[in-house]
Structures are given as structure tokens and as C-alpha cells.
Amino acid sequence: MSGLSTILIVVGMFLLGGMYSFKKQGMPRGVIVLLGIASMMCLLAGVLRLDVWS
């Protein structure tokens, strides 16, 4: 299960980087908010699935 957790955390970090990049480019606020929500969901799911926490 730690492989899936790692993938979720990496995807969440990738989405956070995309959110930062979109903000610097001046993309619409709705896109940035949706990207932020998706990244937080991935990070939270990855952390909760770690064997250390369960």
C-alpha cells in the first residue's frame, strides 16, 4: 500500500507546483482553486494511506 501512498503524494505535489505556476501566469481564479482542491485531496489521501498513520 505504500506505493499507492507515494504516488498520491507525488501527484499532489505536482498539482501544487502547477497551481503555483498557474498563479504566476495569471490564470483564472476558478482553475487555481480547483487545482488546489485536487492537490490537497491527493496529499491527504496519500498521507492517510501511509502505513505509519494506520
Backbone as JSON, one array per atom type, in Angstrom:
{
  "sequence": "MSGLSTILIVVGMFLLGGMYSFKKQGMPRGVIVLLGIASMMCLLAGVLRLDVWS",
  "N": [[0.8, -1.21, 0.0], [2.1, 1.17, 0.39], [3.18, 2.04, -1.98], [1.07, 3.11, -3.48], [0.41, 5.22, -1.8], [2.72, 6.77, -2.02], [2.6, 7.48, -4.72], [0.23, 9.01, -4.72], [1.0, 11.14, -3.07], [3.1, 12.24, -4.57], [1.72, 13.02, -6.9], [0.02, 14.92, -5.76], [1.9, 16.85, -4.94], [2.89, 17.57, -7.44], [0.59, 18.74, -8.54], [0.34, 20.91, -6.79], [2.59, 22.37, -7.54], [1.82, 23.0, -10.14], [-0.35, 24.62, -9.57], [0.91, 26.82, -8.39], [2.41, 27.69, -10.6], [0.35, 28.33, -12.41], [-0.8, 30.45, -11.03], [1.24, 32.37, -11.16], [1.18, 32.82, -13.89], [-1.19, 34.08, -14.24], [-3.67, 32.85, -14.54], [-7.25, 32.07, -14.61], [-9.03, 32.48, -11.5], [-10.78, 30.42, -10.7], [-9.78, 28.07, -11.89], [-7.37, 27.82, -10.55], [-8.24, 27.45, -7.93], [-9.65, 25.01, -8.14], [-7.54, 23.32, -8.87], [-5.98, 23.53, -6.57], [-7.7, 22.35, -4.67], [-7.82, 19.74, -5.68], [-5.13, 18.99, -5.41], [-4.79, 19.08, -2.62], [-6.58, 17.06, -1.87], [-5.33, 14.8, -2.98], [-2.89, 14.81, -1.58], [-3.8, 14.53, 1.08], [-5.13, 12.05, 0.94], [-2.96, 10.41, 0.31], [-1.32, 10.69, 2.58], [-3.01, 9.72, 4.58], [-3.2, 7.06, 3.81], [-0.74, 6.02, 4.33], [1.28, 3.58, 5.92], [2.33, 4.22, 8.34], [0.56, 5.92, 9.61], [-1.69, 4.39, 9.99]],
  "CA": [[0.0, 0.0, 0.0], [2.91, 2.38, 0.44], [3.41, 2.5, -3.35], [-0.06, 3.98, -3.83], [0.56, 6.43, -1.0], [3.79, 7.56, -2.62], [2.08, 8.04, -5.98], [-0.73, 10.08, -4.39], [1.74, 12.3, -2.55], [3.83, 12.84, -5.68], [0.73, 13.7, -7.75], [-0.4, 16.1, -5.02], [2.96, 17.85, -5.02], [2.89, 18.03, -8.83], [-0.55, 19.66, -8.7], [0.67, 22.14, -6.08], [3.5, 23.12, -8.41], [1.01, 23.53, -11.23], [-1.16, 25.72, -9.04], [1.83, 27.95, -8.25], [2.74, 28.15, -11.94], [-0.83, 28.98, -12.98], [-0.98, 31.74, -10.36], [2.22, 33.29, -11.72], [0.8, 33.13, -15.27], [-2.41, 34.87, -14.23], [-4.83, 32.06, -14.98], [-8.46, 32.4, -13.85], [-9.03, 32.04, -10.11], [-11.51, 29.16, -10.58], [-8.87, 26.98, -12.25], [-6.38, 27.71, -9.47], [-8.93, 26.88, -6.76], [-9.9, 23.59, -8.41], [-6.24, 22.64, -8.81], [-5.61, 23.48, -5.16], [-8.54, 21.35, -4.02], [-7.37, 18.42, -6.15], [-3.82, 18.67, -4.82], [-4.99, 18.79, -1.2], [-7.22, 15.75, -1.76], [-4.3, 13.78, -3.25], [-1.94, 14.78, -0.46], [-4.48, 13.99, 2.25], [-5.34, 10.61, 0.73], [-1.65, 9.76, 0.38], [-0.86, 10.66, 3.98], [-3.89, 8.83, 5.36], [-2.98, 5.69, 3.42], [0.57, 5.57, 4.76], [1.22, 2.57, 6.97], [2.74, 4.84, 9.6], [-0.59, 6.55, 10.23], [-2.81, 3.46, 10.25]],
  "C": [[0.84, 1.27, 0.0], [3.22, 2.91, -0.95], [2.32, 3.45, -3.8], [0.02, 5.29, -3.06], [1.61, 7.35, -1.6], [3.32, 8.22, -3.9], [1.12, 9.18, -5.7], [-0.02, 11.32, -3.88], [2.49, 13.0, -3.67], [2.88, 13.6, -6.61], [0.24, 14.98, -7.06], [0.63, 17.21, -5.07], [3.07, 18.42, -6.44], [1.76, 19.04, -9.06], [-0.32, 20.96, -7.95], [1.62, 23.01, -6.9], [2.77, 23.72, -9.59], [0.17, 24.71, -10.79], [-0.3, 26.98, -8.89], [2.16, 28.55, -9.62], [1.56, 28.89, -12.58], [-1.06, 30.34, -12.34], [0.0, 32.78, -10.91], [1.85, 33.7, -13.14], [-0.47, 33.96, -15.35], [-3.62, 34.14, -14.76], [-6.05, 32.43, -14.14], [-8.44, 31.77, -12.45], [-9.74, 30.7, -9.93], [-10.63, 27.95, -10.88], [-7.87, 26.74, -11.13], [-7.01, 27.07, -8.24], [-9.19, 25.39, -6.97], [-8.61, 22.77, -8.35], [-5.76, 22.51, -7.37], [-6.4, 22.44, -4.4], [-8.1, 19.94, -4.41], [-6.03, 18.04, -5.53], [-3.97, 18.35, -3.33], [-5.65, 17.43, -0.99], [-6.21, 14.64, -2.0], [-3.33, 13.67, -2.09], [-2.57, 14.16, 0.79], [-4.7, 12.48, 2.11], [-4.03, 9.84, 0.83], [-1.15, 9.64, 1.8], [-1.71, 9.7, 4.81], [-3.67, 7.36, 5.02], [-1.61, 5.15, 3.82], [0.44, 4.57, 5.9], [1.59, 3.14, 8.33], [1.53, 5.37, 10.34], [-1.7, 5.57, 10.58], [-2.41, 2.29, 11.09]]
}
